[in-house]
Amino acid sequence: MKPKRADKKNFLENVQDVNFTHESLNSLITSHYTDLFRVYTKSCTHVAQEYLSGLLQCEKGHNNMERMVEKVKDSDYRRYIHFLSVSKWSASDVNSTTMKLVDSSLRKQKIKSGMPTGIVIDESSYLKKGLKSVGVSRQYAGVVGKVDNCQVAVHASLGNEKFCSLVGTELFLPEVWANDKERCDAAGIPESDQKFQTKPELALKLIKRAIDSGVEFDFIGGDGLYGHNSELTRALDTLEQFYVLDVHKDELVFLEEPTFSVPERKGNKGKIPTKVQPDLEPTQLQDYVKSLKYKDFTKEVIRKTAKGWKSAKVYTVTVWHWNGKEEKACKRTLIITRSEKTKYSLSNGDKEEYTNKEWAYFQCSRYWVERCFDDCKNELGMSGYQVTGWLAWQHHMALVKMASLYILTLKPENQNEMPLLSVRDARLLVIATAFGTPNDVDLCMKHIHKRHRQRQADIDRYYKPKSIQ
């Protein structure tokens, strides 16, 4: 069951058969995006190619337009500024094309792996100084784990087994912005977007957009911010979309289906009750889990990781959830897993429809959106932008998703020759083959092979026979 080890000789020779060249990036753009970068009669495709080359060549902390100009031949800082901040090419059209191409790639991967494809929602923050960056405010920044001056965006990631890419982005606009039309106008926010929308509402927009685009996915995942929001979960019920969303430990559920009625008034004083109430008392999840015994859980091996099989103790049960407004509680499946910590999730799927192992796999798939954030921020310049306006921010994020798609196309194509290829490995190979000499390519491949040998040795230690019993 351990990953295939690449032979050193073949590893170095196979780079001749692998298309990491600059032409492969340009081919992706010209094949699918050329018309999308045309403004009136002028094409901006060459600027998009330059900007993507800059995102790929610059290291974290230096992946801004000033550093890109130093890396990309014949590029121009003012041309970049105009391309992002003024040019009227549609970020939404580019995002739509990127989403469909990611979907196409992962459908092929699903056929090979047999694993379900998930769309996972999560938010990410971008620390900023000053007050002009669109949507910036003092709000919780997950990147530092505290309230800070930052922008926050909700993202959608599409993933299958070990391949994933961002496919959607919505900038969160705090109320202090939404209620200040002058400030919104100054940042170039369209009238239709000058309104406050919660993060779950933005998540629903991303999911609907994926559905409307014909994206194929088997489940929806997300953390407790989204699982706790009944407006989102009820909307997904209406859309007939299967989800497994985390919830907080103090979430209330009923262990049996309650009935609802309007209680009688007690005594002759006070208001006459008008709201329905359940006939049973709900239970907090953190209290319910204390009533469970060791034998109630099954130990499941979920998926392979670089440090051995990810396993967890899993418990599933049918419960009912009520949002305090409905006249009837909704039937749900509660998934509780214990590994490094105890996690809780609720799903609108029937408990009997999946095994405990499958339920745990759905729950742990949030890892992939976090992986996307790490790769896009550390390797593809996602948080290195130097723009403040709405249009420029949307343009930059669209181009980052294109860069992520490009790397995604490289990894599955080359997994037989380089099964441990990371986003950073792929990016360094692109730089060496597109902009370096043959000696640079050979040196890059040798360094990657050395890292892969070490990774493989580490992996081998975790995949001894006893570890997969």
N, C-alpha and C positions, 0 to 999 in steps of 0.2 A: 504493500500500500504506500510505500514511500515514493516521493517524487523521483522522476527519472533523472539520473545523473548524466550530465553532458560530458562527453569525451573531450579532452583539451584540444587535440588536433582538429577534430570536427568542429568544435566550438569556434576556433579561430578561423577555420576555412568557411564556415557557414555565413559569416558576415558578407561574403561575396554574393550570396544568394538572398540576402535579406535587404529589403528596401528601406534603409534609414536615411536616404538621401534627401537633400533639399527639394529635389524634383517630386518626391512622393508627397510632400506637404503641398507644393504648388498644384500637383495633380488633383489632390482632394479638393482644393479651393476652386480650381477651374472647372472641375467636373460637376460640382454641386452648388457653388455659391456665386459664380461670376455675375449672374443677373441681379443678385441681391445687393451687390455693392455698386450698382449703376444708379447714379443720381442724374435724372433727366438724360442728357446725351453723353455724360462723362462717366467713365468707369473708375472706381476707386479700388479695384481688386488688387492692384500692385501695392497699395498702402496697407491693405489688410494682410498681404503676404509679408510685408516688412514688419508689421506690428507683431504678427504671430512668430516670426523669426526672432524678434527681440524678446518676447515672452519665453521662448525656449532657450535662448542663449544666456540670459542674465540670471545670476544667482540671487537667492533671497536676500533682501535688503538693498539690492542694486537693480531690481527689475522694474524701474520706472522709466519714463520716456527719455530723461536726460542720459541715463546709462544705455538705453537701447540705441540711441544715436551713435554712441561710441562703438557699439558692437555690430550694427547692421550697416553694411556698405551702402553709400549714396543715400542714406536716410536723412530726414530733416525734422527737427523738433517742431517747427511751426506747422509742418504738414501733418504731423501726428495730432497736434492740438486741434487743427481744423477737422481732421478725420473723426475725432472723438466728439468734439464739442459743438461743431457747426454742421457738418455733413448730414444730410437727411436720410441716409440709408436706414432701413428698418431693422432694429435689434430684434423685434418680435418675429419677423420673417426668418432671420438668421437662426434664432433659437428654435423655431419650428423645424427647420431643416436639420439642425443638429440633433434634435430630439428623435426625429425619424431615422436618422443614420445610426444613432446609438441603439435604437430599438431593433433595427435590422441586424446589427452586429450581434446583439445579445440573443436574438432569436436563434441564430446559428449556434451560439454557445449553449443555449438551452437544449438543442437537439443533441449536442455532443455530451453534455453533462447529465441531462435528465433532471436537473435541479430546477425548482421554481424560480421565476424572476419576480423581484419585488421592487416597488417604488416606495422609497423611504423619505419622509419629510423631517427636516431639522432646520434650526436657525443657526446662523453664524454671525459673529460680531467683528467689526473693524475699528480699531482704536483711531481716533482722529483728534486733532487740536483745533481750536477755534469754533466758530458758529456757522460758517458758510457752507460746509459740506452738506449736501442734501440729506435730510433725515437725521442729521447728527443731533444728539441730545445726551444728557446724563441719564443712562439707563443701564440695566444689567448687561454686562459684557462677559459672556461665557469664556472668552479667550483668556481672561485674567481672573475670573471667578468673583467679580464684585461689580458694583455700580461705577461706571466711568464714562467719560465722554467718548461716544462711539456711534457708529452706524450699525444697524442690525438688518439682516435680510433672511428671508425664509427660502430654503432651497429644496429641490426635489432631486433625488439620486435614483438612477435605475441600475440595478445590479443583478448578476446571476453568478452564483458560486464565487469565484475570485476575480471577476471582471465587473467594473462599475464605472459610471461617469455621471456628472451632473447634467440634468436635462431641463431644469427650470429654476427661475430666480424671481423673487418679488421683494422689493425694498420695503421695509417696515417704516411707516410714517407715523411718528408719535403724535399725540393729540396737540402738543404745543406747536407742531408744524401744521397739522391739518386745520387748526383754528386760526392760522395766520396767513391769509390769502396773499398779502404783500410779499411775505417771505417765500411762499410757494412760487409765486410768479417770478420772483428774482432768481430762483433756482431752476426755472424752466419746467416746472411740473405741469403736465397737461391738466386742464380743468377736470377731466373725468377721474383723475387720480388724486385730486386735492380733497381727500376725505380720509377719515380715520378708519382703518380696518385692522382687526385683531390678527395676530399671527395664525390662529386656526382658520380664520376667514381667508387669509392669503394662501394657506395650505390647500384649502378647498379649491381655490382658483387654479392652483398648479395641477391638482388632480383632475379637475374637469378639463383643463387644457390638454392633458395627456390622453384622456378618454376621447376627446373630440378629434385628436390627431391620429387616433387609431393605434396608439401604443399598446403593446401586449404585455400585461403584467398579471401575476397570479395573486398578489396580496399587497396590502398597504401597511407600512410600519411607521412608527414615530414614538417620541418619548411622552412622558406624562402630561406635558403641556397640551398635547393634542388628544391623548386618550381621555383626559379629564373633561374635555370640552364636549358637552352633550349636543350642542348645535352642529358641530362637525360630525360626530358619530351618527347622529340621526340623519344628517344629510347623506352620509355614505350608505346608510340603510336604504334611503329613498333611491339612490343611484344603483343599488344592488351591487355594491362593491365590498368585497371581503377584506376585512382589516384585522390586524393584531396590533393594538396600540397599548403602550405602557400606561399605567395609572399609578397614582401615589399611594403610599401605604395607609393613608387615612381615608381612602375611598370607601364609600358605604355601599354595601350590596345586601340583597336578601337571599337567604339560603333556600327558601321556598317561595313560590309565587304568591305575592300578597293580593288581597282584594282591596278595593278602594270604595270609600263611602264618605259622605259628609257627616261628621259627628254631630250628635245632638248638643244643644247648648246646655251647659251645666248651671242650674239655678235660673233665676229670673233676671239676672243682671249680666251686663257685658254684651258684646256683639254676637249676633247670630252667625254661627259658622257657615261659610259658603264654599270653602275649598275642600276637595277630597283628601282623605288621609288614609294611609295603609293600615291594615289590621295587624301587621307584624312590625317588630322593631328591626331596623337594619343593623348590620355588623360592620365594623371597620376591618379592613383586610389585615392590618397588623395584629388585631385581636384574634381574628379567625385562624391565622396561621399558627398561633400558639396552641390551638386545640388539636392540631394535626400531629400524628405520630410518625416516627421514622418509616414504618412500613407503608404509610400512605403514599410515599414518594417512590417513583421508579428512577433508577439511575440510567441516564441515556447518554450515549456518545453522539454528539451533534454534528460536528464537522472538523476537518483537519485545519490545524494552524501551524505556524512555524515552530511552535513549542509543544507539539504533540496534539492529540485529540482534545477538542474542547468538550467537556462533559459537564453534566449538571444533574441534580436531583429534581425531578419534575412531578408536579401534581396538577391535575386538571379537574374541574368540577363545573356543573351547570349552576349558574346563579341568575338573579334578576337585578336589573339596575333601573333606578328611577331618578329622574332629574328634578323632581319636586314640582313639576308642572303638569306632567302627563296624567291621563286618567287610567293608565295601565303601565306596569313596569315592563321593560324590555328584557327578553331572555338573552343571556350572554354566557360565553365560556370563559371561566377564570383560569388563567395559567400562572402558576407560581413556580419559579425555579430558584434553586439554591446552588450557588457555586462560590465565587468570591463574596457575593452578597445576595440577599433575597430580592427578587424582582417580581413585580406583579403586572399582568397584562389582561385586558379584556378584549374579546373578539365577538363579532356577530355571527361567526360560524358555529355549527353544531359540534359539540364535544366529540361525538362518535365519528365525525367525518375524517378526523386525522388522529394519528397515534401521538403519544406523548413526545416522541422524538421529533415528529414533524411540527408539533406546536412549539417546542423549544427552538427549533430551527427558525421558525418565523420570528420568534421573539428576539433572538440574538442577531438578527440581520441588520439592526441599527448600526452595527460596526462599520458597514460599508459606506454609509454617508459620511461618517467621521473620517474614514480612510480617504474619501474624495476630498474633504476639506483639507486634510493634511497635505495631500499631493498637490492640490491646486494652489494652496498658499505657499508651500515650501518650494515647489518646482515650476509652477506655471504663472506666477505673478498675480495671483488673485487679489491679494491685499496690498499690492505695491503701487496702486494707481495714484496719480497726482492730479486728480480732477475733483471739482466740487459740484458741478451741475448734474441735473437729472439725466439729460440725454447722454452726456459723456459717461456717466456711471453705467447706464444701460448698455452702451456700446462696448465698454471695457469688459463687462461680465459676459456679454455674448461672445467676444473673442476668446476669453478664457475657456469657455465651454467648448469652443472650436478646437483649442489646443488640447483640451482633455480628450475630446473625440479622436484627435489625431494619434495621441499616445495609445488610446484604447484600440485603435485599428492595428497598431504595431504589435501589441502584446499577444493577442490570440494567434496572429499569423506566424509568430516566431516561438510559440511555447514548446514545440517539439525540440528545437535547437537550443532554446534558452528558457527552460521552464521556470526559472527563478527570476526572470526579468522584472525589475521594478520600474516604476515611473521614472525615478532618477536615472537608472541604467539606460532606459530608452532615450531619455533627453540627452544624456552625455554622448550616446552613440549618434544621435542626430547631429549634434554639434560637431563631432569628430568627422563624420562622413561628409557633411555638407560644407563645412568651413575649414577643415583641417587637411593635413597631408596624409599620404598612406601610412607614414610612420606614426602620426597621431592616432589614426584608426587602430593600428596594430597595438599601440600602447594602451589605448582605451579598452580594447578587447581583453588584453592581458590583465588589466586591473579589474575588469568586471569578472573575468574568469576566476581570479584569485578570491574576490568577494563571494562568488557563487560557491566555490569549493568550501569556504568557511561556513557559509550558510547551510550547505548540504551536510557538512559534518555536524553542525549543531542540530539540524533536523534529524539526522540519523540517530542521534543519542536519544531522541524522544520517541522514535518509532521502532524500538525494539519489540519483539513479539509480545512480551508481557504487557506492554503499554496499550495494546489494542485488543486485549482479550475481552 
